[in-house]
């Protein structure tokens, strides 16, 4: 259960949110365009960041730029 420790884990890098327009999900509630977020874990498709709610969330890389 490594995901339980991600919030305390060292930051890998910082990314900037480009947009929060999603066709399926309500990401505009937890992401702010133009804001920088700390990446705690990364896969091929997703960044795992601490979002505006203060919790770890997994978001597609389409929303961000490095």
C-alpha positions in Angstrom: 0.0 0.0 0.0 2.6 2.5 -1.2 -0.1 5.0 -2.1 -0.7 5.7 1.6 2.8 7.3 1.9 2.7 9.5 -1.3 1.5 12.6 0.5 4.7 12.6 2.7 6.9 11.4 -0.1 9.6 13.7 -1.6 8.4 15.8 -4.6 9.7 14.5 -8.0 9.1 17.7 -9.9 6.7 20.6 -10.2 4.2 21.0 -13.1 1.7 23.7 -14.1 -1.9 23.1 -14.8 -2.8 24.3 -18.4 -6.6 23.7 -18.3 -9.3 22.0 -16.3 -11.8 21.3 -19.1 -12.7 17.6 -19.0 -15.4 15.9 -21.0 -16.2 13.2 -18.4 -15.0 14.4 -15.0 -15.3 17.5 -12.8 -11.6 18.3 -12.5 -12.3 22.1 -12.3 -13.2 21.6 -8.7 -9.7 20.4 -7.7 -7.4 21.9 -10.3 -6.7 25.6 -11.0 -5.3 26.6 -14.4 -2.0 28.4 -14.1 -1.3 26.9 -10.6 1.8 24.9 -9.9 1.5 21.4 -8.4 4.1 19.1 -6.8 4.3 15.6 -8.4 4.5 12.8 -5.9 4.4 9.9 -8.3 4.1 9.5 -12.1 3.1 6.8 -14.6 3.0 6.8 -18.4 -0.5 8.4 -18.4 -1.0 10.0 -15.0 0.5 12.5 -12.6 -0.3 11.9 -8.9 -0.3 15.3 -7.2 -1.7 17.0 -4.1 -4.7 18.8 -5.6 -6.7 21.8 -4.2 -8.5 19.6 -1.8 -5.2 18.8 0.0 -5.4 15.1 -1.0 -3.5 13.0 -3.5 -5.2 12.8 -6.9 -4.3 11.1 -10.1 -4.8 13.2 -13.2 -4.1 12.6 -16.9 -1.0 14.3 -18.2 -3.1 16.3 -20.7 -4.0 18.9 -18.1 -0.4 19.9 -17.3 2.9 21.1 -18.8 6.3 20.7 -17.2 
